[in-house]
């Protein structure tokens, strides 16, 4: 049984236990968790999901139609994809599938007040909060998730090792902090890591003392500490690696990494 089906079955059991008829899911992270679909922008409303006691529907704008066909959850018919012309119907098309007065769970931590008011205006459903059930499910990673997390972390370690090699074989004082950030991106491609999970922090010297330092055009210098905080995204899961190296030789002292 695929991981999406197992997750959906847990949600369907929760729907039954709560005495409700369905669950409207709007969070991009939860849409991905339950269906495998990922849009281009997690900040925008690009997909919604309706799960009832028997079926799961993924609502997408037409521009994602081809991507949806290739989802494993759609191919094996765990999820039925419903295509809208644009994004206008993502919060309304599901209403046709539920009866009048149905009890529908919503994600209280994701819907805006404007969206909630809109749902109440266009439907006769009784909305109930989900009490963050999906957040609770996601805290405990299943075998598929753990495998993906280990893989992205392992590849990120390889990127770091390659970076150290590059610093040792090149005149690192010619590099700026931004050059190192760019180099991390280039090295990531070698391991099919095509996207940072957050903007990398590369801080040299005194900048390493700032928790959220802004990477600058400052050149690296000998006898300084270089801190790197970076990570990548792979198959929807993220790595986050922080490493500190010393640029130069430390007489008599032990150091994890010396360049």
Secondary structure, DSSP 8 states (H G I E B T S, - for coil): --HHHHHHHHHHHHHHHTT-SEEEE--HHHHHHHH----S-TTS--EEEEEESS-EEEEEEGGGHHHHHT-HHHHTTSSEEEEESSSGGGGTGGGGGS-TT-EEEE-TTT--HHHHHHHHHH---EEEE-TTHHHHHHHS--HHHHHHHHHHHHHHHHHHHHHHHHHHHS-GGG-BHHHHHHHHHHHHHHTT--EESS--EEEEGGGGGSTT----S-B--TTEEEEEEE-EEETTEE--EEEEEEES--TT---S-B-
